[in-house]
């Protein structure tokens, strides 16, 4: 087998392979023997059909085509193994040409590029100090207090602090906007969850009263399509309830859970905030380590690898939106972009993520960091217990195992880099 290699942009390779007539004769014989074992020919027992009979029955051209397919598969696999390439996506194989009984074909494919690592043992990013302020504990405590509020129906006009249920419709230029209509919508009056200026218009309204008014959306409004536009509202007050917050006493703390006192509850909140901030600090540290690891790495990435990363980013976004009961269209309307715009914006981030993945994998290889089957099984069990499959949902365990292996490997690499 003779081959000629040409490097192309984006880590692509063009490989021309020539197989001699003697090599092709061997492939022809192998194909005949395989077909002879499978052929059903009258007068011969299965598996005992002579090669010349097989050739006559199936036709020499058909066997030649089958032997050429076998030759391409095996010679291409041999070239990949000899060069230790990791092929990305499906190779493109151009129609083969033949000269006599020899075979010549050309294939173009992308490979995982070689990464030249910096001196990663010099990377030294400190872990940010985690502090819990008293006002943070107080904020969580107030949220718990609000969640235990007692509500009582009242007949007076609405006041800040009341719990209201409203019907509303929001229009721009006479058309109802996306998400601009709701019935029996709960609202804690005064918490500012609507557009600025909206709640000011509700002060003094009574139950069953309707009001029409307009509010100008601010320039920095989260829905870019509405920024600086006049939004026309029609609001009806269905009910007004006075909220009474419980006093924060030891009895209140005991009613929340297994807490002996308010101080005990505060300590529990402090521990939760500490764990949350510590996790965030570690994530931020690892992000900085990753950026430092790849900042001087110049490599041409295969288009397919970047496309696969964008697909992952799409899955991540849609998962986040689903948890917020939003869909893609609503989100795009909020940010004032098209799906094509978003994917274009993701391009640089996807390339960076691919580069980081390749660099982490290369560090693991250099340091001989292995992931055992026991580690994979343990992590897999944790994931499946924490997020069991929904009814009717099929989990690709092979893909999940690969994902888990990567998670564990990356944890080991970061642990190594954090020890610098």
N, C-alpha and C positions, 0 to 999 in steps of 0.2 A: 504494500500500500504506500503510495506517495501522496504527500499533501503540501499545499501551499497556503500560508496564513497571511491575512491582511487585517491589520487593526483599523477599525472604523470609529467615528465619534460615538459618545454615549456608551462606552464600554461594549461596543459591538465587535464581532469578529466575522470576517468573511473567510470561509475555509473551502478550498477546492481540493477534492480528494479523487485520486485516480487509482482504480483497481485493475490489475493486469488481467489478460485473458486466462492465465492459469488460475488466478484467484477466483475469477468469475466461474470457471469450470467447477471449482470446488463448491461454490455456492449453488450452482446448477444441480450438482449431484446431491447436495444436502436437501435441496428443495424436492427433488425427485424421490428421495428416500422418505421424506416426511409425508409427501402426498401418497406414496405407495402404501404407507401404514394406514392412511385414512381412506383410501379409495375403495369404492364398492364396484368391482368389475365382475360381470357374469362369468362363471367358470373358474374363478380364483377365490381362495379363502381370504378373508379380511387380513391385511397385514402381510400378504404373500404375493402381491401383484408385482411383476417384474417392472423395472424402471422404463424399459422401452415400450411396454404396454401402457404405462401411465402417460408417457410422452405422447403416444399415439392417441389415447383416449381424450386427454385434456388439451392437447395441442402444444407444440413446442413454444409458440409465442407467449401463451399464457404462463407456461412454466418459467420462461425467461423473465417475464415481468415480475413473477413472484420471487424469483431468485435475485433480481435487481433490488426489490424492496427489502429483502433479507440482507443483502450486501450493504445497502445504505444504512439500515438500522444498526447493524453490528459494527461497521467501520466508523460510524459517527460515535457510537458508544465507546469504542476503543480510543478514538481521538480525545474524547472528553476525559476518560480515565487517565490517559498518558499525560495530559496537560493539567490535570487536577482542576478543571473548570467547574464552576457551579452555574449551570445554565438557567437563565431567567425567562420564563414564558416558553412558547412553542417556537422551535427553529423554523426558518423559512428555507425550504429546499426547492431549488429551481429544477425544472425538467431536465433529467439526465440525458446526456448525449453519449453515444458509443462509437468507438473506432474499432472495427473488427469485433472481437469478443470482449474487448476491454470496456470499462465503464468509467465515465468522468461525471462528477456532479458537483454543484456548488451549493453551500448552505450558509445562511447568515443568521446569527443569533447573538443575543446579549448575555453577558456573564456578570456575576457579582465581581466588582472591581477589587483589586488588591489595595488594602489600606496601609499606608506608611504612618505608623503611630509616632507621636512626639514622645519625649521622656515623661511618661505619665506619672512616674514615681515622684516627680517634682511638683505635681499639682497639690496645692495645699489650700483648701477652702475651709474656713472655720465655720462651725455651727453657730447660728445666731442664738444669743441668749434669750431664753423665754421668760417673760415676766407676766404675772397676772395682776391687773389693777383692781382695786376695790369697786370702781365704777362698773367694771365688766361683770363682776359677780352680781352687783346690784341690778344691772340691766336684765340678766337672766332671771333673777328673782322676781323682778317686776313682770316679766313675761309669764312666769308661772302664776303669779298673783292674778293677772288679767284673765288667764285661762280658767280660773276658778271664780270669776265674777258671777254674782247673782243678778239676774235681770228681772225687772218688773215693768209691765205695761203701764204707760202713763198717757194722759189726755192733753197734756200741755204741748206747746211748740217745741220743736227739736232744739237741743242744746249740745254743745261740744261735750264729748264723753259718752253720749247716748249710743245705743245699738239700734240702727235703723234697718228696715227692709224696704228696698226701693225698686220700682220699675224705671228703666231709663232707655232712651234712644239717643244716639249721637250721630249727627250728620255733617257732612262737608259738601257744600254746593248742592244741597238737597238730597244727597245720597247717603244711605247708612254706611258707616265705615266698618272695616273688618273688626269683629268683636264689639261692635258698638250698640248692641242691644241685649238686654237681660231683664228677666222677671224675678221678683222676690230676691233681689241681690242684697246680701248682708253687707253692712257698712258700719264700722266703728267710727262714728262721727268725730272728726278732729285728728285722725291719725295720718291724713294726707296721702291715702293710697290712690286717689284719683288725680287728674290733671290739676295743676296749681290754679286756684281760683274757683274750682268746682264746688268745694264744700262751703265756701263763703256764701254761695247763693242759696244754700239750704237752711241757713240760720233763720229761726222763727217760723218755719213751715209747720203746719199741723198734719195729723193723720188724714189720709185721703185727699190731701191738697196736691195740685199739680202746678209745676212752674216751667216756663220756657225761658231759656237764657243762652247766652253765647260766651265762650271762653276762648282766648287766643292761646294756642299751644306755644310753649317756649321754644326758642331756637335750638336748645339742646335736648328736646323731647326725644325719648327713646325710639319712637316710631318716626323715622326720618320723613316718611310721606306726609306726616301731619305737622311737622315743625313749622312754626310761625303762621299756621293757618287758623282761620276762625272755625271753631267747632260749635255747632248748634245743638243744644241739649233740650230734651223734654224729660222731666223727672216727676214721678209720682211717689209720694210718701205712703207706703202701705201700713207701716207700724212704727211706733216709737217706744223704745224700752230704756228705762233708766238702769244703769249698771252700778252695782255696789261692790267694790273690791273688798275682799276679806283682809283683816289685819294680819300682818306677818308676825305671828306668835309661835311659841313652841307647839301649841295645839295645831296650828296651821301646818307646820313642818311635819308633824306626825301624820296628818291627813294625806300628805303627799306620798309618803312611802315609809320605809324603815329608818326614820330619822328621829332621834331623841329630842332634838332642839333645833332652833333656827341656826345656831352655829354649826351644828352637825350637817344641816342642809347646805349651808354655805361652803363648808369644807368639801362636800361632794361636788358642788358646782365648780369649785376651784380645781379639783382633781380632773374633772371632765374638760375644763378649759385648758388645763396644763397639757393633757394628753393630745387634745386637738391642735394646740399651738406647736407642740413638740413635733407632731407628724408633719405639720405644714412647714416648720423650719427645716426638717430633714428633706422634704420634697424640694424646697427652695435651694438647699445646699447641693443636692444631687443635680438639679437643673444647672447650677453654676459649674459644677464639676464637668458635666457633659459638654457644656459650651466651651469650657477651657480645653477639654480633650480634643475637640474637633476644629478649633478656631483656625489652625494653620494647615488643616488637611485639605488638599486640593485634589479632587477626584471627579471624573465624569461618571455620572450615575445613569444606569439604564432607564429609559423612559418608563418601562414596565414596572420597575421597582417603585418609582415615584407615583405612578398611577395606583398601584396597590396600596400605598400609604394614604393617598387621598381617599380611597375607598374605606380604609380604616377610620379616617377622620370623619367621613360621612356617617358611618355606623355609630361612632361616638356621639356626634351631634344629635342624630335622630334618637338615640337612647336618652340623652339629656332632655330633649324636647318632650319625649313621651312621658318622662317623670313629671314634667310640668303641665301635662295634658295639652301640649301644643303640637301642631304639625309643621311641616316644612314651609308650606305656603304662608302661614301666619307669621312665622319667624322672618321669612324673607321680606314680607310687608313691613314688619317692625324695623328692620335695619335698612330698608329702602334699597335692596339689591336683588339681582337675579341669581339663579343657581350657578350660571356660568361665571358671573362676577366673583362669587364666593370661592369657587374652585380655583379661579385664577389667583385670587388673593392667597389661597392656601399653598400655592406652588412652592414658594420659598421655604415655608414652614415644613412642608412635606419632605423637601430635599434635605433639610437640616435633620429631621427625624430619622430619615434613612441613613444619613451619614453617622449619626449617633449610634444607631442600632449596629451598623457594621463595625464601628470603632469598639463598642463594648464587647462584641463577639470576638474581635481580634485580640483584645486584652485577655479575655477568658482563655483563648487558645494559647497565647504566649505564657500565661501563668499556670496552665494546666488545670483550670477550674472545671470540675466535673459536676454534673447533676445526676444523682442516683435515682433509680426507679422508685425507691422508698420515699424520697423527697417529693417526687412528682405525685405519687399516690396520696401523700398526706395533704399537700396543697390542693390537689384536685377535690379531695373529700371536703375540705374547708369551703371551697368555692361552691360546690354543689349543695352543701348544707345551707350556706348563706343565701344562695339564690337558686332555689330549685326550679326545674323546668316547669313552665306553664302547661296546663292540660293540652295535649295534642302537639306540643312543641318537641321537635327532634333536635337533639344536641349532637353535633359532630365531635365525637370524643377524640378522634385523631387530631383534628385541628386544635381542640381545647388542650390536649396534652402538649402539643407543640408550643402553644401560647404559654402554658404553665412552665414548661422547661425554660423558655426565654425569660420569664419573670424571675425564676429562681437564679438563673445564671446571672442576670443583670444585678440582682441583689448582692450576689457574691462579688461581682466586679466593683460595685459601689462601696461595699464594705472594705474591700482592699484599698480603693482610692481614698476613702475617708480616713484610713489609718496612716496616711502619709504625714 
